[in-house]
Amino acid sequence: MNGSELGASIFHERLEQLTHEQPQLRFGLQLGSHAIHVAHDEVDDEVAALPNVKLGLTNAGTTYSEVAAFAHLPLDFARFDKTVVRDFRTPRAKQIMQRTLEISRDNDAFHVVFDGVESLDQVEFIRSIGGTLAEGTLLSNAMSANEFLMRLETMGTSLPEAAPRQAE
C-alpha cells in the first residue's frame, strides 16, 4: 500500500465486503514508508478491526519513521528489508534487528519476518537473536506453478489428486 488507500472510503468498503464474503481468505496489508506518513490512527484501527486483516510494515530497517509506526499503528508483522538482512554482520543492522525482535516479544501478536535469507550464516544469526520466520532463496528459488508441476512430472512425481466432490 502506498498510503493513499488508507484514507479512501471505497478501499475500506471493498475490503470490508471482501472480509465478509470470503472469510476463508487472509488479507495482509503491507505498509510502506509513505503509508506510515499518511496513516491516521482512527483509519488504521478501523482496518485492523476487520476480520482476517493483518497490518504489516514492509522494508523494516530502512525508514526512520518505523519507530513511530511500531508505537502507534496496530501492526501484526514487520518484514525486514533484504538489504538489512544481507548486512546482518554490521553492528547497526544487528542492533536494528535485535531491537525489533524485542518489540515483537513485548507484543505477542507482532511477528517479525527476515526477508532475503541466502546463507546458512544468516540463518544462524537469525536463530541466535531469537528470530523464527525467514524467507529467501537459501535452498530453493521461486518458480511458477506450471514450472513446479513440470518439474514434479519430470521427476516422476505428481501432486495427489483432489477427492471428487460428493453431490449434495
DSSP file with accessible surface (Angstrom, degrees, kcal/mol):
  #  RESIDUE AA STRUCTURE BP1 BP2  ACC     N-H-->O    O-->H-N    N-H-->O    O-->H-N    TCO  KAPPA ALPHA  PHI   PSI    X-CA   Y-CA   Z-CA
    1    1 A M              0   0   57      0, 0.0    31,-1.3     0, 0.0    34,-0.4   0.000 360.0 360.0 360.0 140.8    0.0    0.0    0.0
    2    2 A N        -     0   0   83     32,-0.1    29,-0.1    29,-0.1    34,-0.0   0.492 360.0-105.9 -96.1  -3.9    1.3    3.4   -0.8
    3    3 A G  S >> S+     0   0    2     32,-0.1     3,-0.8    31,-0.1     4,-0.6  -0.106 103.7  88.4 111.1 -37.0   -0.8    5.2    1.8
    4    4 A S  H >> S+     0   0   79      1,-0.2     3,-0.7     2,-0.2     4,-0.5   0.834  83.2  62.6 -65.6 -27.8   -3.5    6.9   -0.2
    5    5 A E  H >4 S+     0   0   55      1,-0.2     3,-0.9     2,-0.2    -1,-0.2   0.827  90.9  66.9 -64.5 -31.8   -5.6    3.8    0.0
    6    6 A L  H <4 S+     0   0    3     -3,-0.8    -1,-0.2     1,-0.3    -2,-0.2   0.842 105.7  40.5 -60.1 -34.5   -5.8    4.1    3.8
    7    7 A G  H << S+     0   0   57     -3,-0.7     2,-0.6    -4,-0.6    -1,-0.3   0.511  91.4 103.2 -92.7  -3.4   -7.9    7.3    3.6
    8    8 A A    <X  -     0   0   34     -3,-0.9     4,-1.8    -4,-0.5     3,-0.3  -0.681  57.8-156.3 -86.7 120.8  -10.1    6.2    0.7
    9    9 A S  H  > S+     0   0   81     -2,-0.6     4,-2.8     1,-0.2     5,-0.2   0.862  93.7  58.6 -63.9 -33.6  -13.6    5.2    1.8
   10   10 A I  H  > S+     0   0  118      1,-0.2     4,-2.4     2,-0.2    -1,-0.2   0.885 104.3  51.9 -64.8 -35.3  -14.0    3.0   -1.3
   11   11 A F  H  > S+     0   0   50     -3,-0.3     4,-2.6     2,-0.2     5,-0.2   0.949 111.6  46.2 -63.6 -47.0  -11.0    1.0   -0.3
   12   12 A H  H  X S+     0   0   12     -4,-1.8     4,-2.7    -7,-0.2     5,-0.2   0.914 113.0  49.7 -61.8 -44.1  -12.4    0.4    3.2
   13   13 A E  H  X S+     0   0  111     -4,-2.8     4,-2.4     2,-0.2    -1,-0.2   0.922 113.5  45.1 -62.5 -45.1  -15.8   -0.5    1.9
   14   14 A R  H  X S+     0   0  113     -4,-2.4     4,-2.6     2,-0.2    -2,-0.2   0.907 113.7  49.6 -67.8 -40.7  -14.4   -3.0   -0.6
   15   15 A L  H  X S+     0   0    9     -4,-2.6     4,-2.3    -5,-0.2    -2,-0.2   0.931 111.9  48.5 -63.9 -43.3  -12.0   -4.6    2.0
   16   16 A E  H  X S+     0   0   90     -4,-2.7     4,-1.4    -5,-0.2    -2,-0.2   0.925 111.5  50.5 -62.8 -41.8  -14.9   -4.9    4.5
   17   17 A Q  H  X S+     0   0   87     -4,-2.4     4,-2.7     1,-0.2     3,-0.3   0.932 110.6  49.1 -61.3 -45.1  -17.1   -6.5    1.8
   18   18 A L  H  X S+     0   0   41     -4,-2.6     4,-2.5     1,-0.2    -1,-0.2   0.878 106.5  55.5 -64.5 -37.9  -14.3   -9.0    0.9
   19   19 A T  H  < S+     0   0    2     -4,-2.3    -1,-0.2     1,-0.2    -2,-0.2   0.828 114.8  40.1 -66.5 -28.5  -13.7  -10.0    4.5
   20   20 A H  H  < S+     0   0  117     -4,-1.4    -2,-0.2    -3,-0.3    -1,-0.2   0.849 118.4  45.1 -86.2 -37.4  -17.3  -10.9    4.9
   21   21 A E  H  < S+     0   0  100     -4,-2.7    -2,-0.2     1,-0.2    -3,-0.2   0.816 125.3  31.5 -73.1 -32.8  -17.8  -12.5    1.5
   22   22 A Q    ><  +     0   0   71     -4,-2.5     3,-2.0    -5,-0.2    -1,-0.2  -0.569  66.0 163.5-125.7  67.3  -14.6  -14.6    1.7
   23   23 A P  T 3  S+     0   0   76      0, 0.0    -1,-0.1     0, 0.0    -2,-0.1   0.718  73.2  64.8 -64.3 -16.9  -14.0  -15.4    5.4
   24   24 A Q  T 3  S+     0   0  123     -3,-0.1     2,-0.2     2,-0.0    -5,-0.1   0.679  88.1  87.3 -79.0 -15.0  -11.5  -18.1    4.4
   25   25 A L    <   -     0   0   74     -3,-2.0     2,-0.4    -7,-0.2    -3,-0.1  -0.557  66.4-148.9 -85.5 148.6   -9.1  -15.5    2.9
   26   26 A R        -     0   0  167     -2,-0.2     2,-0.6     2,-0.0    27,-0.2  -0.964   7.7-154.7-115.4 131.6   -6.5  -13.7    4.9
   27   27 A F  E     -a   53   0A  43     25,-3.0    27,-2.9    -2,-0.4     2,-0.7  -0.932   6.8-169.7-110.5 117.1   -5.5  -10.2    3.8
   28   28 A G  E     -a   54   0A  46     -2,-0.6     2,-0.7    25,-0.2    27,-0.2  -0.917   7.9-160.6-105.7 107.8   -2.1   -8.9    4.8
   29   29 A L  E     -a   55   0A  20     25,-3.0    27,-2.8    -2,-0.7     2,-0.6  -0.818   7.1-155.3 -92.0 116.2   -1.8   -5.2    4.1
   30   30 A Q  E     -a   56   0A  75     -2,-0.7     2,-0.5    25,-0.2    27,-0.2  -0.822   5.4-149.8 -98.1 123.3    1.8   -4.2    3.9
   31   31 A L  E     -a   57   0A   0     25,-3.8    27,-2.3    -2,-0.6   -29,-0.1  -0.790   9.0-160.9 -96.7 126.7    2.6   -0.6    4.7
   32   32 A G     >  -     0   0   15    -31,-1.3     4,-1.7    -2,-0.5     3,-0.1  -0.287  43.1 -83.9 -90.5-174.9    5.5    1.1    3.0
   33   33 A S  H  > S+     0   0   59      1,-0.2     4,-1.5     2,-0.2   -31,-0.1   0.879 128.1  52.5 -63.7 -36.0    7.2    4.3    4.2
   34   34 A H  H  > S+     0   0  101      1,-0.2     4,-1.5     2,-0.2    -1,-0.2   0.919 106.8  53.1 -65.7 -40.6    4.6    6.6    2.5
   35   35 A A  H  > S+     0   0    0    -34,-0.4     4,-1.3     1,-0.2    -1,-0.2   0.874 104.2  56.6 -62.9 -35.0    1.7    4.8    4.2
   36   36 A I  H  < S+     0   0   19     -4,-1.7     3,-0.3     1,-0.2    -1,-0.2   0.918 107.2  49.5 -61.3 -41.1    3.3    5.3    7.6
   37   37 A H  H  < S+     0   0  131     -4,-1.5    -1,-0.2     1,-0.2    -2,-0.2   0.824 117.9  37.0 -69.3 -33.3    3.4    9.1    7.0
   38   38 A V  H  < S+     0   0   48     -4,-1.5    -1,-0.2     2,-0.1    -2,-0.2   0.503  87.9 118.1 -99.8  -3.9   -0.2    9.4    5.9
   39   39 A A     <  -     0   0   19     -4,-1.3     2,-0.4    -3,-0.3     3,-0.1  -0.360  48.6-155.5 -67.6 140.4   -1.8    6.8    8.3
   40   40 A H     >  -     0   0  103      1,-0.1     4,-2.6    -2,-0.1     3,-0.3  -0.951  19.8-127.7-115.6 139.2   -4.3    8.1   10.8
   41   41 A D  H  > S+     0   0   82     -2,-0.4     4,-2.5     1,-0.2     5,-0.2   0.885 107.8  49.7 -54.9 -44.7   -4.9    6.2   14.0
   42   42 A E  H  > S+     0   0  130      1,-0.2     4,-1.8     2,-0.2    -1,-0.2   0.893 112.3  48.0 -66.7 -35.9   -8.7    6.0   13.6
   43   43 A V  H  > S+     0   0   22     -3,-0.3     4,-2.4     2,-0.2     5,-0.2   0.940 112.8  48.4 -66.6 -45.6   -8.4    4.7   10.0
   44   44 A D  H  X S+     0   0    0     -4,-2.6     4,-3.0     1,-0.2    -2,-0.2   0.906 110.6  50.3 -63.8 -41.2   -5.8    2.1   11.0
   45   45 A D  H  X S+     0   0   92     -4,-2.5     4,-1.5    -5,-0.2    -1,-0.2   0.891 109.8  52.2 -64.1 -37.3   -7.9    0.9   13.9
   46   46 A E  H  < S+     0   0  106     -4,-1.8     4,-0.4    -5,-0.2    -2,-0.2   0.930 114.2  41.9 -64.0 -45.0  -10.9    0.6   11.6
   47   47 A V  H >< S+     0   0    0     -4,-2.4     3,-1.5     1,-0.2    -2,-0.2   0.936 113.6  52.0 -67.7 -44.9   -8.9   -1.5    9.1
   48   48 A A  H 3< S+     0   0   30     -4,-3.0    -1,-0.2     1,-0.3     5,-0.2   0.773 102.0  61.6 -65.6 -23.6   -7.2   -3.6   11.8
   49   49 A A  T 3< S+     0   0   81     -4,-1.5    -1,-0.3    -5,-0.2    -2,-0.2   0.654  81.1 103.8 -78.1 -13.6  -10.6   -4.4   13.3
   50   50 A L  S X  S-     0   0   21     -3,-1.5     3,-1.4    -4,-0.4     2,-0.0  -0.411  84.6-102.2 -68.5 143.0  -11.8   -6.1   10.2
   51   51 A P  T 3  S+     0   0   58      0, 0.0    -1,-0.1     0, 0.0     3,-0.1  -0.375 101.6  10.4 -65.4 143.4  -11.8   -9.9   10.4
   52   52 A N  T 3  S+     0   0   37      1,-0.2   -25,-3.0   -26,-0.1     2,-0.5   0.566  96.0 126.0  69.5  10.2   -8.9  -11.7    8.6
   53   53 A V  E <   -a   27   0A   5     -3,-1.4     2,-0.4    -5,-0.2   -25,-0.2  -0.886  35.9-174.9-104.9 130.0   -6.9   -8.4    8.0
   54   54 A K  E     -a   28   0A 105    -27,-2.9   -25,-3.0    -2,-0.5     2,-0.4  -0.979  13.6-146.7-121.3 133.7   -3.4   -8.1    9.2
   55   55 A L  E     +a   29   0A   0     -2,-0.4    21,-4.1    19,-0.4    22,-1.3  -0.846  24.4 175.5-100.1 136.6   -1.4   -4.9    9.0
   56   56 A G  E     -ab  30  77A   0    -27,-2.8   -25,-3.8    -2,-0.4     2,-0.5  -0.937  29.6-125.7-140.4 162.4    2.3   -5.1    8.4
   57   57 A L  E     -ab  31  78A   0     20,-1.9    22,-3.1    -2,-0.3     3,-0.4  -0.924  25.7-156.8-109.3 123.6    5.4   -3.0    7.8
   58   58 A T  E    S+     0   0A  20    -27,-2.3    23,-0.1    -2,-0.5    22,-0.1  -0.621  71.8  22.8 -96.4 161.9    7.5   -3.7    4.8
   59   59 A N  E >  S-     0   0A  76     20,-0.3     3,-1.4    -2,-0.2     4,-0.2   0.831  82.0-172.2  55.3  35.5   11.1   -2.8    4.3
   60   60 A A  E 3   + b   0  80A   0     19,-2.4    21,-2.2    -3,-0.4    24,-0.2  -0.285  64.1  37.3 -58.9 143.5   11.7   -2.7    8.0
   61   61 A G  T 3  S+     0   0   17      2,-0.3    -1,-0.2    19,-0.2    -2,-0.1   0.368 102.3  75.9  95.7  -1.7   15.1   -1.4    9.0
   62   62 A T  S <  S+     0   0   71     -3,-1.4     2,-0.4     1,-0.1    -2,-0.1   0.509  81.3  65.2-118.1  -6.5   15.3    1.2    6.2
   63   63 A T    >   -     0   0   35     -4,-0.2     3,-1.6     1,-0.1    -2,-0.3  -0.971  62.2-148.1-127.6 130.0   13.0    4.1    7.3
   64   64 A Y  T >  S+     0   0  214     -2,-0.4     3,-1.4     1,-0.3     4,-0.3   0.874  96.8  64.1 -59.7 -37.6   13.4    6.3   10.3
   65   65 A S  T 3> S+     0   0   17      1,-0.3     4,-1.8     2,-0.2     3,-0.3   0.550  76.6  89.2 -70.7  -3.8    9.6    6.7   10.8
   66   66 A E  H <> S+     0   0   11     -3,-1.6     4,-2.8     1,-0.2    -1,-0.3   0.840  77.9  63.9 -61.9 -31.2    9.3    3.0   11.6
   67   67 A V  H <> S+     0   0  107     -3,-1.4     4,-1.5    -4,-0.3    -1,-0.2   0.946 105.7  44.1 -58.0 -44.3    9.9    3.8   15.2
   68   68 A A  H  > S+     0   0   48     -4,-0.3     4,-2.6    -3,-0.3     5,-0.3   0.891 111.1  55.0 -66.5 -37.9    6.6    5.8   15.2
   69   69 A A  H  X S+     0   0    1     -4,-1.8     4,-2.2     1,-0.2     6,-0.3   0.924 106.3  50.4 -62.8 -43.4    4.9    3.0   13.3
   70   70 A F  H  < S+     0   0   36     -4,-2.8    -1,-0.2     1,-0.2    -2,-0.2   0.876 117.3  41.4 -61.6 -34.7    5.8    0.4   15.9
   71   71 A A  H  < S+     0   0   76     -4,-1.5    -2,-0.2    -5,-0.2    -1,-0.2   0.832 127.4  25.6 -82.9 -32.1    4.5    2.6   18.6
   72   72 A H  H  < S+     0   0  123     -4,-2.6    -3,-0.2    -5,-0.1    -2,-0.2   0.641 102.7  74.6-113.7 -18.7    1.3    4.0   17.0
   73   73 A L  S  < S-     0   0   19     -4,-2.2     2,-2.4    -5,-0.3   -32,-0.1  -0.778  79.5-119.9-101.1 145.8    0.0    1.6   14.4
   74   74 A P        +     0   0   38      0, 0.0   -19,-0.4     0, 0.0     2,-0.2  -0.411  49.2 177.5 -79.3  67.6   -1.8   -1.7   15.2
   75   75 A L        -     0   0    7     -2,-2.4   -19,-0.2    -6,-0.3     3,-0.1  -0.494  27.0-174.8 -77.8 142.2    0.9   -3.8   13.3
   76   76 A D  S    S+     0   0   33    -21,-4.1    35,-2.3     1,-0.3     2,-0.3   0.612  70.6   6.8-104.1 -24.1    0.7   -7.5   13.2
   77   77 A F  E     -bc  56 111A  27    -22,-1.3   -20,-1.9    33,-0.3     2,-0.4  -0.991  53.0-152.1-154.7 159.5    4.0   -8.1   11.4
   78   78 A A  E     -bc  57 112A   0     33,-2.2    35,-3.1    -2,-0.3     2,-0.6  -0.995  11.9-153.0-132.3 138.6    7.2   -6.5   10.1
   79   79 A R  E     - c   0 113A  40    -22,-3.1   -19,-2.4    -2,-0.4   -20,-0.3  -0.954  19.8-132.7-114.7 113.5    9.2   -7.8    7.2
   80   80 A F  E     -bc  60 114A   0     33,-3.3    35,-1.0    -2,-0.6   -19,-0.2  -0.391  27.5-108.8 -65.5 138.2   12.9   -6.9    7.3
   81   81 A D    >>  -     0   0   31    -21,-2.2     4,-2.0     1,-0.1     3,-0.6  -0.346  23.0-120.3 -64.2 145.4   14.2   -5.5    4.1
   82   82 A K  H 3> S+     0   0  102      1,-0.2     4,-2.7     2,-0.2     5,-0.2   0.839 112.0  58.1 -57.7 -35.1   16.6   -7.8    2.2
   83   83 A T  H 3> S+     0   0   63      2,-0.2     4,-1.4     1,-0.2    -1,-0.2   0.869 106.2  48.1 -67.5 -34.0   19.4   -5.2    2.4
   84   84 A V  H <4 S+     0   0   11     -3,-0.6    -2,-0.2   -24,-0.2    -1,-0.2   0.933 113.4  47.0 -69.6 -43.8   19.2   -5.2    6.2
   85   85 A V  H >< S+     0   0    1     -4,-2.0     3,-1.4    30,-0.3    -2,-0.2   0.903 110.2  53.8 -64.2 -38.4   19.3   -9.0    6.4
   86   86 A R  H 3< S+     0   0  117     -4,-2.7     3,-0.3     1,-0.3    -1,-0.2   0.851 108.5  49.8 -63.7 -33.6   22.2   -9.1    4.0
   87   87 A D  T >< S+     0   0   83     -4,-1.4     3,-2.2     1,-0.2     6,-0.3   0.024  71.1 131.7 -93.5  29.5   24.1   -6.7    6.2
   88   88 A F  T <   +     0   0   18     -3,-1.4    -1,-0.2     1,-0.3    -2,-0.1   0.707  64.9  61.2 -59.6 -19.6   23.5   -8.8    9.3
   89   89 A R  T 3  S+     0   0  168     -3,-0.3    -1,-0.3    -4,-0.1    -2,-0.1   0.702  82.6  94.0 -81.3 -18.4   27.2   -8.6   10.3
   90   90 A T  S <> S-     0   0   64     -3,-2.2     4,-2.4     1,-0.1     5,-0.2  -0.540  80.8-128.1 -76.5 140.4   27.3   -4.9   10.7
   91   91 A P  H  > S+     0   0  110      0, 0.0     4,-2.4     0, 0.0     5,-0.2   0.876 105.6  50.9 -56.9 -38.5   26.7   -3.6   14.2
   92   92 A R  H  > S+     0   0  155      2,-0.2     4,-2.4     1,-0.2     5,-0.2   0.936 111.6  45.8 -68.5 -45.4   23.9   -1.2   13.2
   93   93 A A  H  > S+     0   0    9     -6,-0.3     4,-2.5     2,-0.2     5,-0.2   0.925 113.5  50.7 -62.5 -42.5   21.9   -3.7   11.2
   94   94 A K  H  X S+     0   0   90     -4,-2.4     4,-2.6    -7,-0.3     5,-0.2   0.931 110.6  49.2 -60.3 -44.1   22.3   -6.3   14.0
   95   95 A Q  H  X S+     0   0  107     -4,-2.4     4,-2.6    -5,-0.2     5,-0.2   0.910 110.3  50.5 -63.0 -42.7   21.1   -3.7   16.6
   96   96 A I  H  X S+     0   0   40     -4,-2.4     4,-2.3     2,-0.2    -1,-0.2   0.935 113.1  45.5 -62.1 -46.0   18.0   -2.8   14.5
   97   97 A M  H  X S+     0   0    0     -4,-2.5     4,-2.1     1,-0.2    -2,-0.2   0.919 113.6  48.7 -67.0 -41.0   17.0   -6.4   14.1
   98   98 A Q  H  X S+     0   0   70     -4,-2.6     4,-2.0    -5,-0.2    -1,-0.2   0.923 111.7  49.4 -64.1 -42.6   17.5   -7.3   17.7
   99   99 A R  H  X S+     0   0  121     -4,-2.6     4,-2.3     1,-0.2    -1,-0.2   0.908 109.3  51.7 -64.7 -40.5   15.5   -4.2   18.9
  100  100 A T  H  X S+     0   0    7     -4,-2.3     4,-2.4     1,-0.2    -1,-0.2   0.908 108.8  50.9 -63.7 -39.7   12.7   -5.1   16.6
  101  101 A L  H  X S+     0   0    8     -4,-2.1     4,-2.1     2,-0.2    -1,-0.2   0.887 107.9  53.2 -64.2 -36.7   12.6   -8.6   17.9
  102  102 A E  H  X S+     0   0   86     -4,-2.0     4,-1.7     2,-0.2    -2,-0.2   0.926 108.8  49.2 -62.7 -43.0   12.5   -7.2   21.5
  103  103 A I  H  X S+     0   0   41     -4,-2.3     4,-1.1     1,-0.2    -2,-0.2   0.922 110.1  51.4 -61.1 -41.5    9.5   -5.0   20.5
  104  104 A S  H  < S+     0   0   13     -4,-2.4     6,-0.5     1,-0.2     3,-0.2   0.863 107.3  52.6 -67.2 -33.7    7.8   -8.1   19.0
  105  105 A R  H  < S+     0   0  127     -4,-2.1    -1,-0.2     1,-0.2     3,-0.2   0.845 106.3  53.7 -69.6 -30.8    8.3  -10.1   22.2
  106  106 A D  H  < S+     0   0  131     -4,-1.7     2,-0.5     1,-0.2    -1,-0.2   0.733 113.3  46.4 -71.5 -23.2    6.7   -7.2   24.2
  107  107 A N  S >< S-     0   0   77     -4,-1.1     3,-2.4    -3,-0.2    -1,-0.2  -0.877  76.4-162.3-121.9  96.9    3.7   -7.5   21.8
  108  108 A D  T 3  S+     0   0  144     -2,-0.5    -1,-0.1     1,-0.3    -2,-0.1   0.715  87.3  54.9 -55.4 -26.5    2.8  -11.2   21.5
  109  109 A A  T 3  S+     0   0   53    -34,-0.1     2,-0.5     2,-0.0    -1,-0.3   0.541  87.9  95.1 -86.9  -4.2    0.7  -10.7   18.3
  110  110 A F    <   -     0   0    9     -3,-2.4     2,-0.3    -6,-0.5   -33,-0.3  -0.759  57.4-167.1 -94.8 125.2    3.5   -8.9   16.4
  111  111 A H  E     -c   77   0A 100    -35,-2.3   -33,-2.2    -2,-0.5     2,-0.5  -0.881  10.1-147.4-115.5 146.9    5.7  -11.2   14.2
  112  112 A V  E     -c   78   0A   7     -2,-0.3    21,-0.6   -35,-0.2     2,-0.4  -0.950  10.1-165.3-116.3 127.7    9.0  -10.4   12.5
  113  113 A V  E     -cd  79 133A  15    -35,-3.1   -33,-3.3    -2,-0.5     2,-0.7  -0.941  11.4-147.5-113.1 131.7    9.9  -11.9    9.1
  114  114 A F  E     -cd  80 134A   0     19,-2.4    21,-2.7    -2,-0.4     3,-0.4  -0.881  21.3-161.7 -99.1 111.7   13.5  -11.8    7.8
  115  115 A D  E     +     0   0A  33    -35,-1.0   -30,-0.3    -2,-0.7    21,-0.2  -0.665  62.6  32.5 -96.0 148.4   13.4  -11.5    4.0
  116  116 A G  E     +     0   0A   4     19,-0.4     2,-0.5    -2,-0.3    20,-0.3   0.753  66.5 172.5  85.7  25.8   16.3  -12.3    1.7
  117  117 A V  E     + d   0 136A   5     18,-2.7    21,-0.8    -3,-0.4    20,-0.8  -0.566   9.7 155.5 -72.0 119.9   17.9  -15.1    3.6
  118  118 A E        +     0   0   92     -2,-0.5     2,-0.3    18,-0.2    -1,-0.2   0.384  51.0  46.3-127.0  -3.5   20.6  -16.5    1.3
  119  119 A S  S  > S-     0   0   38      1,-0.1     4,-1.7    20,-0.0     3,-0.2  -0.978  72.6-121.6-143.5 157.7   23.1  -18.2    3.5
  120  120 A L  H  > S+     0   0  110     -2,-0.3     4,-2.7     1,-0.2     5,-0.2   0.832 113.1  62.0 -66.1 -30.3   23.4  -20.5    6.4
  121  121 A D  H  > S+     0   0   75      1,-0.2     4,-2.3     2,-0.2    -1,-0.2   0.898 103.3  49.5 -61.3 -39.3   25.3  -17.8    8.3
  122  122 A Q  H  > S+     0   0    7      2,-0.2     4,-2.8    -3,-0.2    -1,-0.2   0.921 110.2  50.3 -65.4 -41.8   22.2  -15.6    8.1
  123  123 A V  H  X S+     0   0   28     -4,-1.7     4,-2.6     1,-0.2    -2,-0.2   0.937 111.0  48.9 -61.0 -45.9   20.0  -18.5    9.4
  124  124 A E  H  X S+     0   0  120     -4,-2.7     4,-2.3     1,-0.2    -1,-0.2   0.907 112.1  48.8 -61.9 -41.6   22.4  -19.0   12.3
  125  125 A F  H  X S+     0   0   17     -4,-2.3     4,-1.5     2,-0.2     6,-0.2   0.945 110.3  50.4 -62.7 -47.5   22.3  -15.3   13.1
  126  126 A I  H  <>S+     0   0    7     -4,-2.8     5,-2.9     1,-0.2     3,-0.4   0.924 113.3  46.2 -58.7 -43.4   18.5  -15.1   12.9
  127  127 A R  H ><5S+     0   0  182     -4,-2.6     3,-1.3     1,-0.2    -1,-0.2   0.896 107.1  58.7 -65.2 -38.0   18.3  -18.1   15.3
  128  128 A S  H 3<5S+     0   0   90     -4,-2.3    -1,-0.2     1,-0.3    -2,-0.2   0.788 109.0  43.6 -65.3 -28.1   20.9  -16.6   17.6
  129  129 A I  T 3<5S-     0   0   15     -4,-1.5    -1,-0.3    -3,-0.4    -2,-0.2   0.370 125.6 -98.9 -98.0   4.3   18.8  -13.4   18.2
  130  130 A G  T < 5S+     0   0   38     -3,-1.3    -3,-0.2    -4,-0.3     2,-0.2   0.575  70.6 149.4  94.8  11.3   15.5  -15.4   18.6
  131  131 A G      < +     0   0    5     -5,-2.9    -1,-0.3    -6,-0.2     3,-0.1  -0.505  16.8 171.6 -77.8 146.8   14.1  -14.9   15.1
  132  132 A T        +     0   0  123    -20,-0.4     2,-0.6    -2,-0.2    -1,-0.1   0.541  54.1  73.0-129.2 -16.8   11.9  -17.7   13.8
  133  133 A L  E     +d  113   0A  70    -21,-0.6   -19,-2.4    -7,-0.1     2,-0.3  -0.915  55.9 161.4-111.5 121.1   10.3  -16.5   10.5
  134  134 A A  E     -d  114   0A  56     -2,-0.6     2,-0.3   -21,-0.2   -19,-0.2  -0.979  18.5-170.2-139.0 148.5   12.5  -16.3    7.4
  135  135 A E  E     +     0   0A  91    -21,-2.7   -18,-2.7    -2,-0.3   -19,-0.4  -0.976  33.6  99.7-132.3 147.6   12.1  -16.1    3.6
  136  136 A G  E    S-d  117   0A  41     -2,-0.3     3,-0.2   -20,-0.3   -18,-0.2  -0.987  73.5 -77.5 165.5-168.9   14.7  -16.3    0.9
  137  137 A T  S    S+     0   0   66    -20,-0.8   -19,-0.2    -2,-0.3    -1,-0.0  -0.059  72.2 125.7-112.1  31.4   16.4  -18.4   -1.7
  138  138 A L  S    S+     0   0   55    -21,-0.8    -1,-0.2     1,-0.2   -20,-0.1   0.942  92.8   5.1 -58.9 -51.3   18.7  -20.4    0.6
  139  139 A L  S    S+     0   0  161     -3,-0.2     2,-0.3     1,-0.2    -1,-0.2   0.415 134.1  19.4-116.1  -0.9   17.7  -23.8   -0.6
  140  140 A S        -     0   0   81     -4,-0.1     2,-0.4     0, 0.0    -1,-0.2  -0.988  63.0-127.3-160.2 164.2   15.4  -23.0   -3.5
  141  141 A N        -     0   0  117     -2,-0.3    -4,-0.1    -3,-0.1     2,-0.0  -0.913  37.8-100.7-115.9 149.0   14.3  -20.4   -6.0
  142  142 A A        +     0   0  105     -2,-0.4     2,-0.3     1,-0.0    -5,-0.0  -0.337  46.3 177.5 -64.8 145.7   10.7  -19.2   -6.5
  143  143 A M        -     0   0   71     -2,-0.0     2,-0.0     3,-0.0    -1,-0.0  -0.977  31.8 -95.0-146.9 160.3    9.1  -20.7   -9.6
  144  144 A S     >  -     0   0   67     -2,-0.3     4,-2.4     1,-0.1     5,-0.2  -0.275  37.7-111.2 -71.2 162.3    5.7  -20.5  -11.3
  145  145 A A  H  > S+     0   0   73      1,-0.2     4,-2.6     2,-0.2     5,-0.2   0.903 119.0  53.0 -61.1 -39.9    3.1  -23.2  -10.6
  146  146 A N  H  > S+     0   0  131      1,-0.2     4,-2.3     2,-0.2    -1,-0.2   0.910 109.3  47.9 -64.0 -41.8    3.4  -24.5  -14.1
  147  147 A E  H  > S+     0   0   68      2,-0.2     4,-2.5     1,-0.2    -1,-0.2   0.916 111.2  51.7 -63.9 -40.8    7.2  -24.9  -13.7
  148  148 A F  H  X S+     0   0   95     -4,-2.4     4,-2.3     1,-0.2    -2,-0.2   0.943 111.4  46.3 -61.1 -46.8    6.7  -26.6  -10.4
  149  149 A L  H  X S+     0   0   79     -4,-2.6     4,-2.5     1,-0.2    -1,-0.2   0.900 111.3  52.7 -63.6 -38.8    4.3  -29.1  -11.9
  150  150 A M  H  X S+     0   0  113     -4,-2.3     4,-2.7     1,-0.2    -1,-0.2   0.924 109.2  49.1 -63.4 -42.1    6.6  -29.7  -14.8
  151  151 A R  H  X S+     0   0  126     -4,-2.5     4,-1.9     2,-0.2    -1,-0.2   0.906 110.5  50.5 -64.8 -40.9    9.5  -30.5  -12.5
  152  152 A L  H  <>S+     0   0   21     -4,-2.3     5,-3.2     2,-0.2     4,-0.3   0.940 112.0  47.6 -60.3 -44.6    7.3  -32.9  -10.5
  153  153 A E  H ><5S+     0   0  158     -4,-2.5     3,-1.5     1,-0.2    -2,-0.2   0.915 109.7  52.6 -64.3 -41.2    6.3  -34.7  -13.7
  154  154 A T  H 3<5S+     0   0  116     -4,-2.7    -1,-0.2     1,-0.3    -2,-0.2   0.865 109.4  50.0 -62.6 -34.0    9.9  -34.8  -14.9
  155  155 A M  T 3<5S-     0   0  130     -4,-1.9    -1,-0.3    -5,-0.2    -2,-0.2   0.445 120.7-109.7 -84.1   0.4   10.9  -36.4  -11.6
  156  156 A G  T < 5S+     0   0   72     -3,-1.5     2,-0.3     1,-0.3    -3,-0.2   0.737  82.4 117.1  78.4  22.6    8.1  -39.0  -11.9
  157  157 A T      < -     0   0   72     -5,-3.2     2,-0.3    -6,-0.2    -1,-0.3  -0.847  40.0-175.3-119.4 155.4    6.2  -37.4   -9.1
  158  158 A S        -     0   0   94     -2,-0.3     3,-0.1    -3,-0.1    -9,-0.0  -0.978  31.4-100.0-145.8 161.0    2.8  -35.8   -9.0
  159  159 A L        -     0   0   86     -2,-0.3     3,-0.1     1,-0.1   -10,-0.0  -0.506  53.5 -92.9 -75.2 148.9    0.6  -33.9   -6.6
  160  160 A P        -     0   0  122      0, 0.0     2,-0.2     0, 0.0    -1,-0.1  -0.344  45.0-108.1 -62.2 143.8   -2.2  -36.0   -5.1
  161  161 A E        -     0   0  174      1,-0.1     2,-0.2    -3,-0.1    -3,-0.0  -0.484  34.4-109.5 -70.9 142.2   -5.5  -35.8   -7.0
  162  162 A A        -     0   0   91     -2,-0.2    -1,-0.1     1,-0.1     3,-0.1  -0.478  37.9-105.9 -70.5 140.7   -8.2  -33.9   -5.3
  163  163 A A        -     0   0   86     -2,-0.2    -1,-0.1     1,-0.1     3,-0.1  -0.445  40.9-103.9 -65.9 139.0  -11.0  -36.1   -4.0
  164  164 A P        -     0   0  115      0, 0.0     2,-0.2     0, 0.0    -1,-0.1  -0.373  39.9-107.4 -64.2 144.6  -14.2  -35.8   -6.1
  165  165 A R        -     0   0  240      1,-0.1     2,-0.3    -3,-0.1     3,-0.0  -0.505  28.6-123.9 -74.1 139.9  -16.9  -33.7   -4.6
  166  166 A Q        -     0   0  163     -2,-0.2     2,-0.2     1,-0.1    -1,-0.1  -0.616  27.1-112.3 -80.7 139.5  -19.9  -35.5   -3.3
  167  167 A A              0   0  102     -2,-0.3    -1,-0.1     1,-0.1     0, 0.0  -0.533 360.0 360.0 -70.7 136.4  -23.3  -34.5   -4.7
  168  168 A E              0   0  239     -2,-0.2    -1,-0.1    -3,-0.0    -3,-0.0  -0.723 360.0 360.0-104.6 360.0  -25.4  -32.7   -2.0
